[in-house]
Amino acid sequence: MKQFQAESKRLLDLMINSIYTHKEIFLRELISNASDAIDKLYYQTLQDGDTGLNRDDFFIQLTADKENRRLVIEDNGCGMTDQELEENLGTIAKSGSLDFKQTNEQKDGVEIIGQFGVGFYAAFMVAKHVTVESLAYGSSQAYRWESSGAEGYTVEPCEKETRGTRITLDLKDNTDDENYDDFLDQYRLKSLVKKYSDYIRYPIRMEMHKSRQKPKPENAPDDYKPEYEDYTEVETLNSMVPLWRKNKNEIKPEEYNDFYKSKFGDYEDPLRVIHSNAEGVATYNALLFIPAHAPFDYYTKNFEKGLQLYSNGVLIMDKCADLLPDYFSFVRGLVDSQDLSLNISREMLQHDRQLHVIAGRLEKKIKSELESMLRNDREKYEQFFQAFGLQLKYGVYSDYGMHKELLQDLLLFYSSKEKKLVTLKEYVSRMPEGQKYIYYASGESTSKIDLLPQTEALKDRGYEILYLTDEVDEFALRVMMNYDEKAFKSVTSEDLGLETDEEKEEMKKKVEENKDLLNFLKDALDGGVQQVILSTKLKSHPVCLSAGGPLSLEMEKILNSMPGAEKDQPVKAQRVLEINANHPIFERLRALYTDDQEKLKKYAKLLYTQALLIEGVPVEDPVAFSNAVCDLMVEA
Ligand code: ADP
């Protein structure tokens, strides 16, 4: 007996002990596995150039054996080798299950079973013993996998003549609460297939036991009573029309949601469904979903974007990356087109004109769907943005800003004024007269940014500031340069463009008066700053730091923390130390300039270090700073 892998065992335990009321979904899971197996086989034979198989020969068969309380689900798909039985049924390796585990820790585990594509293990919600017999395509030896649950499983060779997989469920014993015999009832099974698996493109067959009236004999007496006879008939239970080929008006929201969850292994309903049937230059059906949350590996390089691609109902590629731009890589779904050839290769597909046309249409569609969500369902859009906003911002930044026009109105940033996420359009529409720029401030968190001294003067004037907390934010804005002809401006840039001409004159005079002092301070900082200036931003704070050149302090931090950054030669923004001439400290500096220049040197360093700390820039020599503060304390 072999042990299940730890993850699998946990999931299995949940299944076995499930009190979940929708146990019926086990059937959906097993049928969709069977359907996938046929898809896989068909695809593989196409690739191999094997034309011996006829699409009409494929089927999924249900057999209810009431006497032995057994339900059998059989398919003639690709089957599994002994190794595949081990790998696929003994371990969980797929992303959805890991995701499940995380959510499971937060929510009541039992409650989410069934909303989630739990796959094969769902069989254990209704079965006390599960047998999987399988003959893989191209192999001559069949194998049997068996398990009664958590204690483990066995795999051994067995007899099976026909290719494919047969799953036999020995149903659990009936209890007061649950009548498992229900799952042997032909009408119940039929209705479950209708409910969950109607769109499966292969016939799901079952032998139905029926009764009919015997024909009336010709010489029947007057008081003839109709006679009945039992007979059996194999019925195809599903309509076989894929969901995406159906008329939109005939599909209920739950059908879309169920389809999405079982097909893409999510436990949460999608935020949005995009169903589009196009004819003309490109003829296709597309069924796209915007997930409610990012898959756990979404922002890693392991994530693979793409849509399923069908040619006339037959799956030809599982993740066709060319159908989705990177910035919309979160979209799940499928495209079915009759214009694509069945045995088209990946390389050829990349150059397929038709595919490009479809991709272009889908991109527009996705964008307009997101815009409509933003307009009409802000709360949902914010949820979406929480999950995938980062991707949109990368999209603005990437390819030298080629997609900024397309994406700029989908972005949200935190507003100092509204204390919530706002669009650039909203920001600009509120700009008071005289405000020249769109201001932003970067930092670790909105609360930290809110404390930055540089934001004071702007707030004072009632100007709104966008608080940027993601690393990519400032880079994205830099690439955009402006929005609606308003340039973006960092609060740490030297000139915020706030003063009137008179104010500028006045400042000029003041600078002239203090020229020597300012130069002295600069020299005292030993090249730490490019300039020391009198601030126009500060109101109550004594000092702050700003950047003179194109590189902001925030960008400096990010660039230096990137992998591969030169540790010994970090990039440096051109630093400018700003001093508040209206703060009492300034008078003190002026006095020291005449009385005690040695002390003034020390003060200059202290003030500079304070500015660094406020800005969150690493201090080169924290020990020296600490000692200098202590010296001051002792003096006082
Ligand atoms: P999922 O189908 O979501 O990948 P499952 O737990 O349902 O997860 O199944 C695990 C794997 O077992 C499948 O990915 C597939 O490779 C294999 N499998 C399951 N059922 C069948 C079947 N009827 N025929 C062939 N392979 C199957």
Boltz pocket constraint, residues with backbone or C-beta under 6 A from the ligand:
constraints:
  - pocket:
      binder: B
      contacts: [[A, 29], [A, 30], [A, 33], [A, 34], [A, 37], [A, 75], [A, 77], [A, 78], [A, 79], [A, 80], [A, 84], [A, 88], [A, 89], [A, 94], [A, 117], [A, 118], [A, 119], [A, 120], [A, 121], [A, 165], [A, 265]]
      max_distance: 6.0
